[in-house]
Amino acid sequence: MPPSNDTRHARVVDKRDFDINRPLLLRDTEDEDDGDYACVNDHGSNRGGEYGYGRSSNGYPDDGDDEASCENRERDRKVLKRQVVRILSFIWGVGSALCAGSITAFSLYAPLLQTRLHYSQFRINAVAAAAAVSMYLPVAFFGYLCDRYSPGPISFISACLFGPGYLFAAFTYKSGPPVDAGGTGWPFAVMVISFVGVGAGTCCMYLAAVTTCAKNFGHGKHKGIMLALPIAAFGLSGMWQSQVGSRLLFERGPAGQKGDVDVFRYFLFLGILLIVVGVGGTFALRIVDEEKMIDEAVEELERSGIIGESDFFRSREEVRAAISSSSMSYGTIDGTTADARADTPLEDDSRSLTLSLEEWQDHQKEKRRKKNWLLNQETRLFLKDRTMWYLAVGFLLITGPGEAYINN
């Protein structure tokens, strides 16, 4: 019988030219000459048989190229993931700042506290002052927590402060004038305590938002705009929230006409909104590559001559190697004893797992210790800087007029 004209599968393949990942039999729909095969274990695909199944151009397996390609793709995925987390954290940070300044809309409902609850001007000023003091006084404390424990927990604290604060304020307003003002409502002290929570929640949410944006984009070429956006959003928050209250959450008159803002519904709106934003920020506000930033800051301090290289900056591996080398015995008796006490493979695996867990815990402790040391050092340098005190006095002077307007 004459040989068939179809020679697609007639090519002889040498055994040394065969890859273990390649199927033994080709389907009729596959074209061997094209080399369009998917790479096993996520090694990718390749056209024209250029690499196909981890093979080099000479037909022999090239595991090095496959491993390098997989490492590159894995690195690209990690970089992309970090970038996505950084951008999402920035978006949520700006959104948090856009909701955090609700206290600036105090003048929207302050007249109603006087007419509906029969509060005197002194009591209204006391409520506003309580919110202002609780917003500015704990800044250093919440900033300390934000640096030590990341912005996520601080955002959750803001939700715990905002929510009860506005909810208690809403029901205090709904209850009517207090007993000492001729009514049967809740005491005036409940309203003051409610706005203490509102002020502290404002501080927490604002610090969490700005810290996230500053640490994630503080070293890039767009760091100016990345810091300006959350700060500007905080200033605009009271504006849009007051518009929502006056245009959407208003009372209806007897004839259906538009009346004053419904303070009860407005407080409920703010409480629910800020609880959602604060709880969401617990998971969305993430610091990317924080360990890298810490190492860069330490290196900068070393280059500036402020600190010198010491045992503190030696890794755990170096310290353990030094300890083990100093305590190691080279005698034949000790070596024989060590061989006699050799463990089984199962015991070796369990010991390796235990050591890996211990090493991870040691690494986390070392990371935390190094971060705390760096923050203490940076804080010490910041407080010793004279220009910082001039800046603090300037902020003290420019903040007063705005707070005076809110109080009156």
N, C-alpha and C positions, 0 to 999 in steps of 0.2 A: 504494500500500500504506500503510495507516495506520501511524503510528509505534508502535513497540513500547512496551509498558508498562514494560519493564525499562530503566530509565535509569541503571543503575549506572555505565556507561562513557560516558554521553552528555555528561558535563560538559565544557565547552570549557576547555582549559588554554592560557593565553597563553604565548608563548615566553619572556617575561621572568619568568614565574612558574615556570619549569622548572629543576630542580636537576640538575646534571651527574651527581650520584651516584645519581639515581633511575632505575630501569629504564624502558625505553621502553614495554614492554608489561606490563600487569598480568595476573597469573594469575586465573583465575575464582574461586579460593578466597580471594583477597585482597579486602579491603573497603577501598576508597579513602577512604571517609569516616572510617573508624576511625583511619587513619594509624599502624597498628601495623607499623612497619618498623624493622629493625635498622640501627643507625648504622654506617657504614663506618669502618674503621680504629679499631675499639674506641671509637667515640664513644658507645656505649650505645644503648638503645632508649627509645622514648617513647610513651606512650599518648595517644590522642585527638588526634594530630597537633599536639601542643603545640610540639614542636621539630622532629621528623622530619627527618632528613638535614641537620641543621645549618641549618634554616630558622627564621626568626623567626616571630612570630605574624602578621605581615603578608604572609607567603608568600615573602619574600626570604631568601637565605642569610644566616646570622648566624655567621660563622666565629669571631668573638670569644667567643661563648658556648660554642661547642664546644671551643675551645682552653682556655678557663678551666675548663670541666668536666673535660677530660682532665688538666689540671695538678692540679686538686683530687684527682682519683682517683689520680693518680701519687703525689702527696704523701701521701695516706692509705695507699697501699700501702707506701711507704717507712717511714712511722711505724709501721704494723703490723708490718713486717718487723723494725725495730729493737726493738720491744717483745717480739716472739717471741724474738729472739736474746738479749735481756736476761733474759727469764724462763728460757730453757733454760740459759743460763750460770749463773744463780743455782741452778737445780736441780742441775746437775752440780757446782757448787762445794760445795753442802751435801753431796752424795754423796761428793765427794773428801775433805772433812773428816771424814765419817763412816767413812772407811776409813784415814785417815792416821795415827791414833793407835794403831797396832798395838803399838808399843813399850811401851805401858802395861800390856799383858798379859804382861809379862816374868815376873812371879811365877808364872804358870801352869806354865811349863816350867823355871823355874830349879832346883827340886829335882831334876828328872830329869837336868839337866846334872851335878849332883853325884853322883847314884847310878849313872847309866849311863855317863857319860864320865869319872868319877872326878876331876872338877874340885874343887879346894879352894875354900873360901869366898872366898879372896883372888882366885882366877881368875874366879869368878862375878861378884864386885864389879868386877873389871877389865873384863869384857864389858859390864856395865851402864853403867859409867862411860864407856867408849869410845862407847857409843851416845848417852849424855847430852851429852857434850862435843861430839860431831859434830852433835848436834841444835841446840845453843844457840850454839856458837861462830861458825858461818858465817851467822847470821841476817842480819847487816848486809850481807854480800856478796850473798847470794841475794835480799835485799830490794832492793838496788841493781839487780840484773839484772831483777827483776820489774817495777820501775818503768820501766826503760829499754826493755825488750824485750817487755813484756806478759806475762801469766801463762801463756800457752800454752807457750812454750819451757821455762819453769820446771817445768811439769807433766811435760813430756817428760823433763827431767833427773831428776825424781823417779822416773819409771819405770825409767830406766837405773840408778839407785842402788838402788831397792827390789828389782828383779828379781834381779840378780846377788847382792845381799846375802843375801836369804832362800834363794836356791837353793844358794849355797855353804854357808850355815849348815845347810841340810837335809842335804846330802851329807857335811858334816863330822860331823854327829850320827850319820848312818847308818854312817859308817866305824868308829865305836867310839872307845874311849879312845886318846889319843895315845901315842906311844912312851915318853915320859918318865913316863907314868902307868901303864905296864905293859901297854899295848895295841899295836895296829898301825894305829891310825887316823891321820887327818890332824893336822898340828900345831895346837897351841892358837892360834897367831898367825892362822891362817886364820879361826877363829871371831871373833877380835877385829876383824879387817879386815872381815868380813862385817857385823858390827853397826855398824861405822863407816858403811858404806853405808846401813844401815837408818836410823840417826840422821839422816844428811844428807838422805835421801829424805823422812823425816818433816818436816823443816824446809821442804823445797821444796814438797811437796804442800800443807802447811798454809798457807804464805804465798800460793801460787797461788790457793787457794780463798778465803781471806779478802780478798785484794786484789781479786779479781773482784767479790765481793759489795759491798765497800766503795766501789769506784769506780762501779759501775753503779747503786747505790742510796744513795750517800752524801749526795745533796742532796734526797732525797724526804722525805715526811712519815713514812715507815715505816722510816727508816734505822736506828733502834734495833733493831727486831726483825730486820731484814735482816742486821745484823752479829752479833746474838746467836745466830742459828740455826747458822751454820757453827762458831762457837766452842763452842756446846753440843754440836754433832755431833762435834767432835773429842774432847771429853771422854767421850762415850758410845761411841766407836769401840772402845776396848779392852774395854768391857763386853760388847758383842754378839759380838765376835770370840772372846773367851774362852769364851762360851757355845757358840759353834759348835765350838770345839776340844774342850770337855769333854763335850758331848752328842752330837756327830756324828762327830768325828774321834778316837775313842778306840780303845784296844787291846782285844782280846778275850782273856780268860783261857782256860785249858785246857778249862774246862767251858762256855765261851761267855759267861761273865759279863763285865760292864763293868769295864774296867781304867783305867789312866792315859791321859792324852792321848797320841796318837801324834804325837810331835814332828816326825818326818820328814814325814808327810802334812800336818800343820798348817803347817809352814814352806812346803811346796809350795803349799798353798792361799793363803797370804798373798802369796807371790811372784807367782803367776799373777793373783790379784785386783788387786794394786796395779800390775802392769804394764798390765792392761787399763784401769784407772781413769786412770793417768797418761797413757797414749797417747791415750785418749779426751779427756782434758782439753786435750791439745794443740790440738784442733780445737774443742772445746766452750766453753772458757773464753775469752770474747771481751769486750773493753771497748767499750761502745757510746758514741758521741759523745765520744770522748776529746779531739778537737781543740776541741770546744765547751767542755769543762771546762778545758782549758788557757787558752783565751781569757778565760774567766770568772775564773780565778785571777790572770791577769795584770792584768785590770781591777781586781780587788780590791786587789792590791798597789799599783796606781797611785792608787786612791782613798784608801788608807791613808797615802799619802805616802812609802812605803818606797822606791819607784822613781819615776822621772819619765819622761815621754815622750821617746824618743830615736829615733835612726835604726834601731836594732835592730828596732823594732816596725813599721817601714814595710814594706809588702809589696814583693814583687819587681816588680810592675807599676809601682808608684810610682817605684822606683829606676830602672827601665829607661826610664820616660818622662822622668825628669829627665836621664838621661845622653843620651838621643836628642835631646832638645830643646836641650841645650847644644852638642852636636856637629853639629847640623843646619845646613846652609848654605842661604841663601836667594838666592844669585846666579843669574842666568839661565844662565850657563855650566854651573853644577852641575846645574841643573834640566834643561838640554838633555842633558847627559851621562847623567843618570839615566833620561831617556826613551829614550835610545839603547841603554841597557843593559837595557831591559825584557826580562823573561824570557817564555818561552812559558807557556801555561796549565799544561802538564804539569810544568814546572819550578816554577811557583808552587805547585802542589799538593804536590809533594815537599818543597819548602821549608816549607810550612805544616805538613805532617806532622812534619818534623824539629823545627820550632819547638814544636809541641804536645808532642812527647816531651821536649824540653828543658825546657819549662815545667813539665811534670809532675814531672820529676826535680828541678828547682829547688824546686818546691813541697814535695816530700818532704824535701829537705835542709833547707829552711827550717822545716818542721814539726818535724823531728828536733832541729834546733838550738834552736828555741824551747822545746821540751819539756825538753831537757837543761839549758838555762839556768834554766828555772823550777824544776826539781827541785833544782838546786844552790842556788838562792836559798832555797827552802823548807827544805832541809836545814840551811843555815846559820842560818836563823832558829830552827829547831827546836833546834839544838845550843846556841844562845845563851840559850834559855829555861831559867831556873833550875828551874822546876817539873818540867821533863822529867827532870832528874837525880834529884829526889826520887822521881818515879814509877819510875825505873829501879832505885833502891835498894829501893823497896818490892817490886818484882817479884823482885829478887834474894833478898829475905828469905822471901817466901811460896813460892818455887819449891823451896827446899831440903828441907822436910819430905816433899814428894811424891817427890822423887828419892831421898831417904834410904830411904823405904819400898820403892821399887823395887829399890834396890841390896841391901837386906837381906831 
